[in-house]
């Protein structure tokens, strides 16, 4: 996901990449200002190692999850995921940011979604799909944790959904 790194670097971030199997200890040894859990293939129910890593970093540094990272964070907080009947593939998926009421046209490529009803009360849904109502983003009410299901780095048209990277930089600055 080179464009994720490029977008963070363009905002003044130094980016260090790790394999998906990196432990929380390995990540935290770098003393990061924040950690981004990137998109990736797979069923989030089979990624217990990534969920354990997420549990180990949440509350210690600001965390931002994209796509699979969103699903891994949901599981780290005790939520569930499920397989969509029809996966979200391609561009032109409208997503609403519930904080602002603004809709964004997004690119998506996932076959799983977060079960909103399974999320604990300290995790709020921040974005929803305007096509099917599925969870498209979350924020923790107390800790500096945010996530989105769509690919804001993909630029399926206007780059207006790149604001989420600005939000993450702000979260790290406040962190």
C-alpha positions as CSV (number, residue, x, y, z in Angstrom):
1,X,0.0,0.0,0.0
2,X,2.5,2.5,-1.2
3,X,0.0,5.3,-1.4
4,X,-0.8,5.1,2.3
5,X,2.9,5.6,3.0
6,X,3.1,8.4,0.5
7,X,0.1,10.2,2.0
8,X,1.5,10.0,5.5
9,X,5.0,11.1,4.3
10,X,3.4,14.1,2.6
11,X,2.0,15.1,6.0
12,X,5.4,15.1,7.6
13,X,5.4,11.5,9.0
14,X,8.4,9.2,9.0
15,X,7.0,5.8,7.9
16,X,8.5,2.5,9.0
17,X,6.8,-0.7,7.7
18,X,6.6,-4.0,9.5
19,X,5.2,-7.4,8.4
20,X,1.7,-8.3,9.5
21,X,3.2,-10.8,12.0
22,X,5.1,-8.1,13.9
23,X,4.3,-8.2,17.6
24,X,3.1,-5.3,19.7
25,X,6.5,-5.4,21.5
26,X,8.4,-5.1,18.1
27,X,6.2,-2.1,17.1
28,X,6.4,-0.3,20.4
29,X,10.2,-0.7,20.6
30,X,10.4,1.9,17.8
31,X,8.6,4.4,20.1
32,X,6.2,5.4,17.3
33,X,3.9,8.5,17.4
34,X,1.2,6.3,16.0
35,X,0.6,2.9,14.3
36,X,-1.5,2.3,11.2
37,X,-3.0,-1.2,10.7
38,X,-3.1,-1.5,6.9
39,X,-5.4,-3.2,4.5
40,X,-4.7,-6.8,3.6
41,X,-6.4,-9.9,2.3
42,X,-8.1,-12.4,4.4
43,X,-10.8,-13.4,6.8
44,X,-10.4,-11.3,10.0
45,X,-11.7,-14.3,12.0
46,X,-8.5,-16.2,11.1
47,X,-6.1,-13.4,12.2
48,X,-5.8,-13.9,15.9
49,X,-2.1,-13.0,15.8
50,X,-3.0,-9.5,14.4
51,X,-5.8,-9.1,16.9
52,X,-3.4,-9.8,19.8
53,X,-0.9,-7.3,18.3
54,X,-3.8,-4.7,18.1
55,X,-4.7,-5.4,21.8
56,X,-1.1,-4.8,22.7
57,X,-0.8,-1.4,21.1
58,X,-4.2,0.1,21.7
59,X,-4.0,2.6,24.6
60,X,-0.3,3.0,24.2
61,X,-0.1,5.0,21.0
62,X,-2.7,6.4,18.6
63,X,-3.9,3.7,16.2
64,X,-5.5,4.0,12.7
65,X,-6.9,1.0,10.9
66,X,-7.8,0.8,7.3
67,X,-10.0,-2.0,5.8
68,X,-8.7,-5.2,7.3
69,X,-7.2,-3.0,10.0
70,X,-10.7,-1.8,10.8
71,X,-11.9,-5.4,11.2
72,X,-8.9,-6.4,13.3
73,X,-9.5,-3.4,15.7
74,X,-13.2,-4.4,16.0
75,X,-12.2,-7.9,17.0
76,X,-9.5,-6.4,19.4
77,X,-12.3,-4.5,21.2
78,X,-14.5,-7.7,21.4
79,X,-16.6,-7.1,18.3
80,X,-17.4,-9.6,15.6
81,X,-17.1,-9.6,11.8
82,X,-19.1,-11.4,9.2
83,X,-18.9,-12.3,5.5
84,X,-20.9,-10.0,3.3
85,X,-23.4,-11.7,0.9
86,X,-22.0,-9.4,-1.8
87,X,-18.5,-8.0,-1.2
88,X,-17.9,-4.3,-1.7
89,X,-15.6,-4.1,-4.7
90,X,-14.5,-1.1,-6.9
91,X,-15.1,2.6,-6.8
92,X,-18.2,4.7,-6.3
93,X,-19.3,3.4,-2.9
94,X,-21.0,6.3,-1.0
95,X,-20.0,6.5,2.7
96,X,-21.3,8.9,5.2
97,X,-19.1,10.4,8.0
98,X,-21.6,10.5,10.9
99,X,-19.6,13.2,12.7
100,X,-20.1,15.8,9.9
101,X,-23.0,14.3,7.9
102,X,-20.9,14.6,4.7
103,X,-21.0,11.7,2.2
104,X,-17.8,10.6,0.3
105,X,-17.4,8.5,-2.8
106,X,-15.0,5.7,-1.8
107,X,-13.1,2.8,-3.3
108,X,-13.6,-0.5,-1.6
109,X,-12.3,-4.1,-1.8
110,X,-13.5,-6.2,1.0
111,X,-15.8,-9.2,1.6
112,X,-16.2,-8.9,5.4
113,X,-17.8,-6.3,7.6
114,X,-17.9,-5.3,11.3
115,X,-21.1,-6.3,13.2
116,X,-22.2,-2.9,14.7
117,X,-24.3,-4.6,17.3
118,X,-21.3,-6.5,18.7
119,X,-19.2,-3.4,19.4
120,X,-18.8,-2.4,23.1
121,X,-20.3,0.9,24.2
122,X,-16.9,2.7,24.2
123,X,-16.5,2.2,20.5
124,X,-18.8,4.3,18.2
125,X,-19.5,3.8,14.5
126,X,-18.2,6.9,12.8
127,X,-18.9,6.0,9.1
128,X,-21.6,4.0,7.4
129,X,-22.2,2.7,3.9
130,X,-25.1,4.5,2.2
131,X,-25.6,1.5,0.0
132,X,-26.2,-1.2,2.7
133,X,-25.8,0.5,6.1
134,X,-22.7,-1.5,7.0
135,X,-20.0,-0.1,9.3
136,X,-17.4,1.9,7.3
137,X,-15.5,3.4,10.3
138,X,-15.2,3.4,14.0
139,X,-13.7,5.6,16.8
140,X,-13.0,4.8,20.4
141,X,-14.7,7.2,22.8
142,X,-11.7,7.4,25.2
143,X,-8.6,6.2,23.5
144,X,-6.9,7.7,20.4
145,X,-8.1,4.9,18.0
146,X,-9.9,5.4,14.7
147,X,-10.5,3.2,11.7
148,X,-12.2,3.1,8.3
149,X,-13.3,0.2,6.1
150,X,-12.9,1.9,2.7
151,X,-9.6,2.8,1.0
152,X,-9.2,6.6,1.4
153,X,-5.8,6.3,-0.2
154,X,-7.2,4.9,-3.5
155,X,-8.5,8.3,-4.8
156,X,-11.4,6.9,-6.9
157,X,-12.2,10.4,-8.1
158,X,-11.9,13.4,-5.9
159,X,-9.3,13.2,-3.2
160,X,-11.7,14.5,-0.6
161,X,-11.6,11.3,1.6
162,X,-7.9,11.8,2.2
163,X,-8.9,14.1,5.1
164,X,-8.8,10.9,7.2
165,X,-5.0,11.0,7.1
166,X,-5.2,14.6,8.5
167,X,-7.4,13.3,11.3
168,X,-4.8,10.6,12.1
169,X,-1.9,13.1,12.2
170,X,-4.0,15.3,14.5
171,X,-4.7,12.3,16.7
172,X,-1.0,11.6,16.9
173,X,-0.3,15.3,17.7
174,X,-2.8,15.1,20.6
175,X,-1.6,11.6,21.5
